[in-house]
Amino acid sequence: MLRQLTAANLLSRDAEGRHVLHDLVRAYGVELVEQEKDDSLGARARLLDYLCHNADVATRFLGHTLADVAVPPAEGVVSVGLGTREEALDWFRQEEATVSSALRSMDDPRLLRIGMTLTHHWVSYYSVMGRWSEEIETKRIGLDAALRLDEPTAVMRNASALARALAETGQADEADRHVELMLGQLHRLGPMERAVTERTVGWVRGRQKRHEEALRHACRRWRSTARSATTGPRPAR
């Protein structure tokens, strides 16, 4: 199909061998999508799943994973063959513009969850490359999705990553807002999640040289961890 479209001058190849659309063809495609918005959901979901699945695989070469076992791609989604760290980084670079656009078009609630997962995988790339501004912007998108889904653990994880990145870059006021957001989720979290929250808040406070607060949260983290270790199913009587 790609060869046929290229022969008809509807596609061309760039310097890296990737197929690209002429601006006029792209504009016409946008018009078609706007006319048939319901039919575009499946295509957008497949695009996000392609990016999410392959970002998960690529992230493993960078030493960051969200799950122990990779989730297989959905039907119709291509799995890219990646075998080295260099190939993984090259794939991230090639798809960066696509991800940036895709993450900003998650207006359908049915795309929020997979988009939120994609932000987690993509942040690993920005973190390895030391690109703080892109990392922060991507995690803001992930946090917004978590808040719209109203999932306390996801809110905590995204706010945690944001607070750390903001504190690392000296944006103390905004880091404080995300710390307050995390602490506001404590009553909805289990012991292990509360321990992670307290650890992050302690780290942020330490970075801000608010050492007494950092120590207080470190102690609370220890208590949450101890409580989690002793909590289990009660023996039957």
Secondary structure, DSSP 8 states (H G I E B T S, - for coil): -HHHHHHTTSEEE-TTS-EEE-HHHHHHHHHHHHH-HHHHHHHHHHHHHHHHHHHHHHHHTTT--SSSS-----TT-------SHHHHHHHHHHHHHHHHHHHTT--SGGGHHHHHHHHHHHHHHHHHHT-HHHHHHHHHHHHHHHHHHT-HHHHHHHHHHHHHHHHHTT-HHHHHHHHHHHHTTGGGS-HHHHHHHHHHHHHHHHHTT-HHHHHHHHHHHHHHHHHHHH-------
